[in-house]
Every structure is written in structure tokens, then in C-alpha cells.
Amino acid sequence: MTLKLIASDLDATFLRDDKTINEPLFREVLQKMKAQNMQFIVATGNHLQKVLEYFKNFEGEYQIIANNGAEVMLDGEVQNVKFLPKEALKTIFSVTEKYLDDVAVGLAFNGQSTTYMLKSQAAIGDTFKISSEYFENLTLVDSIDDVVEPILKSTIVLSHNEVAYMNDLKSILGKVVHVTTSGYGAIDIVNADVNKANALKYIADALHVDAKDIMAFGDGLNDMEMLEYVGHPVAMTNSDPELFKHDFDISVADNQHDGVLKTILENV
């Protein structure tokens, strides 16, 4: 097997359930990869600052696909940034209003430096507490018109009717946006051209790497395009059942037991 790039999703894939990393084992993996001129890529729906926080002890030793592919950090430089059309924001909010009884964590609009949330959404359940802990610069606004920064991604968590919500958005916005889920009710809405596969291809092209020489790990439906793109796709043992319907390899362990790192070590 020839490998030049290895990409991995984070939540329920690379990270343990408590959002920690087996840092000594990851260091061992990175050293072996470096010795073979291979690079590691984080490919996640998380925003860029959260990725940098998780990997603060590995600065400069990996590349990043953030916000499900809406932005890339390649060799420390943010590139390939794709925003949601401004006109889509009000429609997304309007659809969300129909599902208020199903909202677990309210709708957020993620820019590159600020996350905006309508006050009405922040007042739902524990939304404000959860969002304040997760997003660095959370700004509450009265209306969509107060969102002044270009938006990379809208995100929401529903307790029920996830599929119906996604289908409503797709039927109204058509090819204007891409709607995806990482599971557990978490839904992301991004530019129609955005997914992890397109972002990974951007990095691969920049580094002159063929898809057949890339391994990727994922557990959710937002990883599907990436897994279908690479030559060596690996679904986690704890994946969404839909992934097991495809001809993907299976990790040697789940995310709680360092499945990504152990699978890499068996292949490098």
C-alpha cells in the first residue's frame, strides 16, 4: 500500500468521547508518517479555532479541513474559503422556526472570527451555555440583518425530526446550499460546493497527491463524500450504519480505543 496523506474526522472518530487525544500514540504515528514523507490532515465540522485548541501540542505538524470543508488551513495559511450565500440565511432561519419544538441547541451562524446567534435561539434550553463554551466569539443579535460578517456555516442540533428538517431545507434552497449531518442530531448547512472531499482534493492537488494514495477515516454521513473520494476509506467500528453499506474498510477499534491511530500503525 502506498500512502501519502491520511485524513481523519474528529468527533466519534479521532477524538475520544471526552474530546481528548492519546497524545503519546499520536506522536508515534506522526513520527512514522514523517519518516515516510506522509502528512496527516484533520477533516472536521468543527470550527478552526476549536481544531487548533485540540491540537495545541502539535502545531505545524498537520493540515486542517474545518467547518466540513468550508475552509482549509494548508501550511498555516487559511485557503479555499467558501461562504454561504447571504440570501440563504433568512431562509434557513425561517425553516428553523417551524421546528422550534425539536431544537436542542439553537441555530448558529459561523463566520471566520465571530459566531452569530439570534437571541430567540439562544434562549432555547441550554443553548447559550453550550454555545458560549464551544464558540470563542459568540455574538447575540436581534435579527439576521445584524449578521455583518460572511458566514461559513450554519449549525443546529435537533432532538427529533432531523431528516424532515434537512429535507425542507433541501427542497427550498435546492442547489444553493449543502445540508449534512455528523449524527446525533447535529446538522450543518454550508455552501453548495462544500464538503470534506472537495476540501481534501484541494489539499491533494496542492501537494500533487493522487486520491488513490490517500487514506481517510470517518464515522458519519458528513464523511461520506470524503470516504468515497479516497483510495483507502476506513469507517469506524462505531460508525453510522449507513457507512457499513459501502465497501469501506473497518477500523481495528472504535474512537474510545484509539481506532484511527491503531489502524494507521498497521498500515505504515
Secondary structure, DSSP 8 states (H G I E B T S, - for coil): ---SEEEE-IIIIIS-TTS---HHHHHHHHHHHHHTT-EEEEE-SS-HHHHHHHTGGGTTSSEEEEGGGTEEEETTEEE------TTHHHHHHHHHHTTGGGEEEEEEEE-SS-EEEEHHHHTSTTHHHHHHHH-SSEEEESSGGG--S--SEEEEEESS-HHHHHHHHHHHHTTSEEEEEEETTEEEEEETT--HHHHHHHHHHHTT--GGGEEEEE-SGGGHHHHHHSSEEEE-TT--GGGGGSS-EE-SS-GGGTHHHHHHHTT-
